[in-house]
Amino acid sequence: FKTFHKIYDFRKRFGYDMCVGCGRCDDVCPEYISFSECINRVSEALKGGETR
């Protein structure tokens, strides 16, 4: 939900993206969650592609 909010809902509500794609969150995440990988998975799912 948080990923979808950052890439879809936030833009729909405010007219601009919350995430600029810099990747800094990947570097500092204490759980080693790659936000960019989450974005790629959501993008593939929306296009109808396979996800892991």
C-alpha contacts under 8 A as a table, 3 or more apart, distances in Angstrom:
res1	aa1	res2	aa2	distance
1	F	4	F	5.12
1	F	5	H	6.00
2	K	5	H	5.02
2	K	6	K	6.26
3	T	6	K	5.22
3	T	7	I	6.41
3	T	35	F	7.61
3	T	38	C	6.86
3	T	39	I	6.86
4	F	7	I	5.33
4	F	8	Y	5.68
4	F	9	D	6.87
4	F	42	V	7.46
5	H	8	Y	5.44
5	H	9	D	4.63
5	H	10	F	5.75
6	K	9	D	6.48
6	K	10	F	5.60
6	K	11	R	7.65
6	K	17	D	7.18
6	K	18	M	5.70
6	K	19	C	6.34
7	I	10	F	6.65
7	I	11	R	6.82
7	I	17	D	6.63
7	I	18	M	7.16
7	I	19	C	7.02
7	I	39	I	7.71
8	Y	11	R	5.52
8	Y	12	K	6.19
9	D	12	K	5.00
9	D	13	R	6.08
10	F	13	R	5.17
10	F	14	F	5.94
10	F	15	G	7.53
10	F	16	Y	7.26
10	F	17	D	6.53
10	F	18	M	6.42
11	R	14	F	5.28
11	R	15	G	4.70
11	R	16	Y	4.68
11	R	17	D	5.02
11	R	18	M	7.11
12	K	15	G	5.73
12	K	16	Y	7.75
17	D	20	V	6.67
19	C	22	C	7.85
21	G	36	S	7.40
23	G	26	D	5.34
23	G	27	D	6.90
23	G	35	F	7.45
23	G	36	S	6.82
24	R	27	D	5.18
24	R	28	V	6.54
25	C	28	V	5.31
25	C	29	C	5.82
25	C	34	S	7.69
25	C	35	F	6.91
26	D	29	C	5.61
26	D	32	Y	6.86
26	D	33	I	6.44
26	D	34	S	4.89
26	D	35	F	5.93
26	D	36	S	7.37
27	D	32	Y	7.81
28	V	32	Y	7.80
29	C	32	Y	5.18
29	C	33	I	6.18
29	C	34	S	7.86
30	P	33	I	7.87
34	S	37	E	5.22
34	S	38	C	6.45
35	F	38	C	4.96
35	F	39	I	6.24
36	S	39	I	5.02
36	S	40	N	6.26
37	E	40	N	5.03
37	E	41	R	6.20
38	C	41	R	5.12
38	C	42	V	6.22
39	I	42	V	5.21
39	I	43	S	6.05
40	N	43	S	5.03
40	N	44	E	6.17
41	R	44	E	5.17
41	R	45	A	6.14
41	R	51	T	6.11
42	V	45	A	5.03
42	V	46	L	6.13
43	S	46	L	5.20
43	S	47	K	6.29
44	E	47	K	5.05
44	E	48	G	6.20
44	E	49	G	4.91
44	E	50	E	6.68
44	E	51	T	6.88
45	A	48	G	5.05
45	A	49	G	5.40
45	A	50	E	6.61
45	A	51	T	6.52
46	L	49	G	7.44
